[in-house]
Amino acid sequence: MTQPHIPQKSPIPVVVEAGKTYYWCTCGLSKTQPFCDGAHKGSTFAPSPYTAEKDGTVYFCACKHSQKGALCDGSHKAL
């Protein structure tokens, strides 16, 4: 697999805590989207760490094509 699976074409809102690190799924196969559950094992994909700067809601990318890494940048609109 060289391209990530697309679990959905809209972002996933998540309430995050300042200073906490979250591991965003990059392969798209995790059953715990948007977070990694190890489904990438045996592929070239690896989870991407995201550390929250402040408490609040952030929108994690679920199409796996964001140029901003873990956070949605609207790339799903072009898929």
C-alpha positions as CSV (number, residue, x, y, z in Angstrom):
1,M,0.0,0.0,0.0
2,T,1.6,3.3,-1.1
3,Q,-1.5,5.5,-0.8
4,P,-3.5,5.8,2.4
5,H,-7.0,4.5,2.7
6,I,-9.6,7.3,3.0
7,P,-11.8,6.5,6.0
8,Q,-14.0,9.6,5.3
9,K,-14.0,12.8,3.4
10,S,-14.6,15.2,6.3
11,P,-12.6,16.1,9.4
12,I,-13.1,14.5,12.8
13,P,-13.5,17.0,15.6
14,V,-11.7,16.0,18.8
15,V,-11.5,17.8,22.2
16,V,-7.8,17.9,23.1
17,E,-5.9,18.7,26.2
18,A,-2.9,21.2,26.2
19,G,0.4,19.4,26.3
20,K,-1.0,15.9,25.5
21,T,0.3,14.1,22.5
22,Y,-2.1,12.3,20.2
23,Y,-0.9,9.8,17.5
24,W,-2.7,10.4,14.3
25,C,-3.3,7.5,11.9
26,T,-1.6,8.1,8.5
27,C,-2.5,4.8,6.8
28,G,-6.3,5.2,7.2
29,L,-6.9,1.6,8.3
30,S,-7.2,2.2,12.1
31,K,-10.5,1.3,13.6
32,T,-10.0,4.1,16.1
33,Q,-10.0,7.0,13.7
34,P,-8.4,9.5,13.7
35,F,-5.9,7.8,16.0
36,C,-3.5,5.0,15.4
37,D,-4.3,1.5,16.5
38,G,-1.3,-0.3,14.9
39,A,-3.1,-1.3,11.7
40,H,-0.2,0.1,9.7
41,K,2.2,-2.6,10.8
42,G,3.9,-4.2,7.9
43,S,3.5,-1.1,5.7
44,T,5.5,2.0,5.1
45,F,3.1,4.1,7.2
46,A,3.7,5.2,10.8
47,P,1.6,7.3,13.2
48,S,2.2,11.0,13.3
49,P,2.4,12.7,16.7
50,Y,0.4,15.8,17.4
51,T,0.8,17.7,20.6
52,A,-2.0,20.0,21.5
53,E,-0.9,23.6,22.3
54,K,-4.1,24.4,24.2
55,D,-7.3,22.9,25.4
56,G,-10.1,22.9,22.9
57,T,-11.5,21.3,19.7
58,V,-9.3,20.6,16.8
59,Y,-10.3,19.0,13.5
60,F,-8.2,16.0,12.6
61,C,-7.8,15.0,8.9
62,A,-9.7,11.9,8.0
63,C,-9.0,11.8,4.3
64,K,-5.2,11.4,5.0
65,H,-4.3,13.9,2.3
66,S,-3.9,17.1,4.4
67,Q,-0.7,19.1,3.8
68,K,-0.9,20.3,7.4
69,G,-0.3,16.8,8.8
70,A,-2.8,15.7,11.4
71,L,-5.0,18.7,11.1
72,C,-7.6,19.2,8.3
73,D,-6.7,21.7,5.6
74,G,-9.7,21.1,3.3
75,S,-7.8,18.7,1.0
76,H,-10.8,16.3,1.1
77,K,-12.8,18.8,-1.1
78,A,-10.5,17.9,-4.0
79,L,-10.9,14.1,-3.7
